[in-house]
Amino acid sequence: MTVRAFDATYRSVPLTHKLVDVQWTLVVLIVLIACFGFAALFSAAGGSMSPWAAPQMARFGIGLILLLTIACVDLRVWMNIAYPAYAVALLLLVAVELMGRIGMGAQRWLELGPLALQPSEPMKITLILALARYLHGIGPDDISRPLRLFVPLLMIIAPAVLVLMQPNLGTATLLVVGGAMLLFLAGLSWKWITSAAIALAIAVPSAWQFLLHDYQKQRVLTFLNPDTDALGAGWNITQAKIALGSGGLLGKGFLAGTQSRLNFLPEKQTDFIIAIIGEEFGFLGLMLLLGMFAAVIWNGVNISFQARSHFGRLVAMGVTLNLFLYIMINGLMVMGLIPVVGIPMPLVSYGGTAMMTVMIGFGLLMCVHVHRQVTVPSPSSGI
């Protein structure tokens, strides 16, 4: 059967067959990880489903339906809407600057009736789609040419600057790092990677002096020596370390954690939620959670390798890479190994836009798996 004949046949595959082809092992892992989050949110509220656990479960249920729906849509559809979706996300970031709601000292949300949207979250996914579409249309040898490289760099820098203005240094940095790593995976020359690293190192002193806000500088200084202001800027990380350390090997037991229930642990439902898991379920509980995350990452890498199309491989790798960065940074942040940057733990931390974004990302990952044998023609080829 020719490629064109195969693609034409695949378009007529019943929806039930696509659902059967979903990688259900990955879905089960996602559900189990989310259940860790539900339990931690239930405990953080003192053994109550409100105000965090019940809304989080509802959002996850909607997200699971969204995941399966996205997985069954032809992969070529997502490539066709990649640029428009990126443009919409970029306009939403501009709208945040013009009319965004200010909360916790930052202007990061848009009020859409009863809903609050954080546009930096969908930008993470639309950036992956847009970069994957662009890189799908050029060869690995062309990506290192300056004129070819200008467009993806602009795609990365534009949203990063808008997010940095909110200010949200953590997400802006991750957009840049995630986008740069996707370029590298697509074949970007080491010459560019090395040059960028040298330029970044040279720019650090100037960035410290002119770009970072006072509270961001304080986070770095607190990371280097938390004891200098243990009751102020160093309070968050100090209490998180106490929670993790007091859990020991097996933990204090579910609902028996003291750091969160006595409100010593700040942002316990979002940034520092794994400190609750460490305190109540111990080192082994955290290792179980991280082990499931590792299995998800492994499945994501395998899906990218199995994809027949370059676009599918890049989308799968981009989603997997984005997930890995967030898991790693949140974990290191809670353990005090890097400065606090306000990055949530995927599927576990409380949040509406973040949960939907993660589930959309998993939907795209699953879509690549379901359509792994489908060829995606290059936009530049005219096919």
RAKA-V423895 format. One record per residue. N is the residue number from 1. PHI is phi in whole degrees, 0 to 359 (999 if undefined). PSI is psi in radians with two decimals (999 if undefined). Layout:
n & phi & psi
N & PHI & PSI
N & PHI & PSI
This chain:
n & phi & psi
1 & 999 & 2.30
2 & 288 & 2.89
3 & 300 & -0.79
4 & 296 & -0.71
5 & 295 & -0.68
6 & 297 & -0.79
7 & 297 & -0.72
8 & 296 & -0.68
9 & 294 & -0.68
10 & 295 & -0.54
11 & 298 & -0.45
12 & 265 & 0.11
13 & 295 & 2.26
14 & 298 & 2.67
15 & 300 & -0.66
16 & 298 & -0.62
17 & 292 & -0.65
18 & 293 & -0.69
19 & 295 & -0.65
20 & 295 & -0.58
21 & 281 & -0.13
22 & 301 & 2.47
23 & 281 & 1.57
24 & 291 & -0.40
25 & 298 & -0.72
26 & 293 & -0.68
27 & 298 & -0.75
28 & 298 & -0.73
29 & 299 & -0.73
30 & 298 & -0.75
31 & 296 & -0.75
32 & 296 & -0.72
33 & 296 & -0.75
34 & 298 & -0.61
35 & 296 & -0.61
36 & 303 & -0.77
37 & 295 & -0.74
38 & 300 & -0.76
39 & 296 & -0.74
40 & 294 & -0.68
41 & 292 & -0.65
42 & 298 & -0.75
43 & 291 & -0.69
44 & 299 & -0.51
45 & 271 & 0.24
46 & 76 & 0.53
47 & 84 & 0.59
48 & 232 & 2.55
49 & 285 & -0.35
50 & 249 & 2.62
51 & 264 & 0.08
52 & 246 & -0.82
53 & 297 & -0.84
54 & 298 & -0.87
55 & 299 & -0.63
56 & 295 & -0.70
57 & 294 & -0.70
58 & 296 & -0.77
59 & 296 & -0.68
60 & 294 & -0.70
61 & 299 & -0.77
62 & 297 & -0.73
63 & 297 & -0.61
64 & 293 & -0.71
65 & 296 & -0.72
66 & 297 & -0.73
67 & 303 & -0.88
68 & 292 & -0.61
69 & 295 & -0.82
70 & 297 & -0.66
71 & 298 & -0.51
72 & 269 & -0.13
73 & 279 & 2.40
74 & 306 & 2.36
75 & 301 & -0.55
76 & 292 & -0.42
77 & 295 & -0.75
78 & 293 & -0.56
79 & 292 & -0.67
80 & 293 & -0.54
81 & 260 & 0.11
82 & 300 & -0.88
83 & 293 & -0.81
84 & 301 & -0.69
85 & 295 & -0.72
86 & 298 & -0.74
87 & 297 & -0.73
88 & 296 & -0.78
89 & 298 & -0.66
90 & 293 & -0.71
91 & 296 & -0.63
92 & 295 & -0.65
93 & 294 & -0.66
94 & 295 & -0.71
95 & 298 & -0.58
96 & 299 & -0.72
97 & 294 & -0.53
98 & 271 & -0.67
99 & 217 & 0.35
100 & 290 & 2.71
101 & 275 & 2.40
102 & 267 & 2.26
103 & 212 & 2.32
104 & 57 & 0.66
105 & 80 & 0.12
106 & 226 & 2.66
107 & 253 & 1.59
108 & 233 & -0.10
109 & 239 & 2.61
110 & 248 & 2.35
111 & 272 & 2.00
112 & 243 & 1.41
113 & 67 & -2.19
114 & 280 & -0.10
115 & 259 & 2.58
116 & 244 & 2.07
117 & 252 & 2.34
118 & 254 & 1.70
119 & 300 & -0.39
120 & 296 & -0.40
121 & 289 & -0.96
122 & 297 & -0.43
123 & 299 & -0.58
124 & 303 & -0.69
125 & 279 & -0.77
126 & 293 & -0.52
127 & 295 & -0.73
128 & 299 & -0.81
129 & 298 & -0.80
130 & 294 & -0.77
131 & 296 & -0.73
132 & 297 & -0.71
133 & 295 & -0.79
134 & 297 & -0.81
135 & 290 & -0.44
136 & 295 & -0.49
137 & 271 & -0.04
138 & 231 & 2.74
139 & 277 & 2.83
140 & 302 & -0.52
141 & 284 & -0.45
142 & 278 & -0.43
143 & 296 & -0.47
144 & 275 & -0.07
145 & 285 & 2.34
146 & 308 & -0.77
147 & 293 & -0.64
148 & 289 & -0.59
149 & 283 & -0.38
150 & 300 & -0.76
151 & 296 & -0.91
152 & 295 & -0.58
153 & 296 & -0.70
154 & 295 & -0.67
155 & 301 & -0.63
156 & 280 & -0.80
157 & 290 & -0.69
158 & 302 & -0.95
159 & 292 & -0.57
160 & 297 & -0.72
161 & 294 & -0.75
162 & 296 & -0.70
163 & 291 & -0.66
164 & 296 & -0.51
165 & 286 & -0.21
166 & 292 & -0.70
167 & 265 & 2.53
168 & 214 & 1.40
169 & 296 & -0.67
170 & 299 & -0.90
171 & 293 & -0.67
172 & 299 & -0.75
173 & 297 & -0.71
174 & 291 & -0.59
175 & 299 & -0.75
176 & 291 & -0.83
177 & 295 & -0.81
178 & 298 & -0.76
179 & 295 & -0.73
180 & 296 & -0.69
181 & 292 & -0.58
182 & 293 & -0.66
183 & 298 & -0.71
184 & 297 & -0.76
185 & 295 & -0.46
186 & 279 & -0.11
187 & 118 & 0.22
188 & 299 & 2.38
189 & 296 & 2.56
190 & 299 & -0.45
191 & 301 & -0.75
192 & 290 & -0.70
193 & 298 & -0.81
194 & 296 & -0.75
195 & 298 & -0.73
196 & 295 & -0.69
197 & 295 & -0.72
198 & 294 & -0.76
199 & 297 & -0.67
200 & 295 & -0.76
201 & 298 & -0.67
202 & 291 & -0.57
203 & 278 & -0.24
204 & 304 & -0.86
205 & 301 & -0.71
206 & 292 & -0.68
207 & 297 & -0.70
208 & 298 & -0.69
209 & 283 & -0.71
210 & 245 & -0.41
211 & 259 & -0.68
212 & 285 & 2.42
213 & 284 & 2.88
214 & 300 & -0.70
215 & 291 & -0.53
216 & 289 & -0.69
217 & 297 & -0.68
218 & 296 & -0.62
219 & 298 & -0.72
220 & 293 & -0.79
221 & 295 & -0.65
222 & 293 & -0.67
223 & 300 & -0.72
224 & 290 & -0.55
225 & 207 & 1.45
226 & 298 & -0.46
227 & 288 & -0.24
228 & 293 & -0.44
229 & 213 & 1.08
230 & 296 & -0.48
231 & 264 & -0.02
232 & 240 & -1.85
233 & 296 & -0.49
234 & 273 & 0.02
235 & 298 & -0.82
236 & 305 & -0.97
237 & 289 & -0.56
238 & 297 & -0.80
239 & 292 & -0.60
240 & 295 & -0.72
241 & 295 & -0.69
242 & 298 & -0.76
243 & 298 & -0.81
244 & 296 & -0.78
245 & 293 & -0.65
246 & 288 & -0.30
247 & 288 & -0.44
248 & 62 & -2.60
249 & 282 & -0.79
250 & 252 & -0.15
251 & 87 & 2.94
252 & 277 & -0.23
253 & 109 & 2.65
254 & 299 & 2.30
255 & 71 & 0.13
256 & 256 & 0.07
257 & 289 & 2.45
258 & 260 & -0.57
259 & 299 & -0.72
260 & 277 & -0.73
261 & 290 & -0.46
262 & 265 & 0.15
263 & 62 & 0.51
264 & 281 & -0.53
265 & 272 & 2.04
266 & 281 & 2.73
267 & 46 & 0.74
268 & 293 & -0.40
269 & 270 & -0.17
270 & 237 & -1.61
271 & 297 & -0.63
272 & 250 & 0.51
273 & 292 & -0.51
274 & 287 & -0.26
275 & 294 & -0.61
276 & 296 & -0.79
277 & 298 & -0.73
278 & 295 & -0.66
279 & 289 & -0.72
280 & 270 & -0.53
281 & 248 & -0.07
282 & 75 & -3.03
283 & 300 & -0.72
284 & 294 & -0.65
285 & 296 & -0.75
286 & 295 & -0.69
287 & 295 & -0.61
288 & 295 & -0.78
289 & 298 & -0.84
290 & 294 & -0.55
291 & 295 & -0.69
292 & 292 & -0.67
293 & 298 & -0.72
294 & 298 & -0.67
295 & 295 & -0.65
296 & 295 & -0.78
297 & 299 & -0.76
298 & 299 & -0.77
299 & 297 & -0.69
300 & 297 & -0.74
301 & 296 & -0.75
302 & 298 & -0.70
303 & 298 & -0.72
304 & 296 & -0.65
305 & 291 & -0.54
306 & 278 & -0.28
307 & 292 & 2.38
308 & 281 & -0.51
309 & 263 & 2.59
310 & 294 & -0.67
311 & 300 & -0.80
312 & 298 & -0.74
313 & 299 & -0.76
314 & 291 & -0.68
315 & 297 & -0.84
316 & 298 & -0.76
317 & 291 & -0.64
318 & 296 & -0.79
319 & 297 & -0.78
320 & 296 & -0.75
321 & 296 & -0.75
322 & 299 & -0.75
323 & 297 & -0.78
324 & 299 & -0.77
325 & 299 & -0.72
326 & 290 & -0.70
327 & 297 & -0.82
328 & 296 & -0.82
329 & 291 & -0.74
330 & 297 & -0.76
331 & 297 & -0.81
332 & 295 & -0.62
333 & 296 & -0.81
334 & 294 & -0.57
335 & 278 & -0.07
336 & 80 & 0.35
337 & 268 & -0.24
338 & 219 & 2.84
339 & 297 & 2.70
340 & 291 & 2.15
341 & 234 & 0.11
342 & 70 & 0.65
343 & 260 & 2.16
344 & 282 & 2.86
345 & 270 & 2.10
346 & 303 & 2.39
347 & 72 & -0.28
348 & 253 & -0.80
349 & 291 & 2.59
350 & 288 & 2.40
351 & 164 & 2.41
352 & 278 & -1.05
353 & 298 & -0.69
354 & 297 & -0.74
355 & 296 & -0.80
356 & 296 & -0.68
357 & 296 & -0.76
358 & 298 & -0.76
359 & 290 & -0.60
360 & 296 & -0.72
361 & 300 & -0.76
362 & 295 & -0.60
363 & 297 & -0.74
364 & 294 & -0.69
365 & 299 & -0.77
366 & 291 & -0.58
367 & 298 & -0.73
368 & 299 & -0.68
369 & 293 & -0.83
370 & 296 & -0.63
371 & 254 & 0.54
372 & 296 & -0.42
373 & 267 & 0.00
374 & 275 & 2.33
375 & 273 & 2.44
376 & 246 & 1.94
377 & 295 & 2.61
378 & 288 & 2.32
379 & 301 & -0.50
380 & 280 & -0.21
381 & 274 & -0.28
382 & 77 & 0.17
383 & 286 & 999
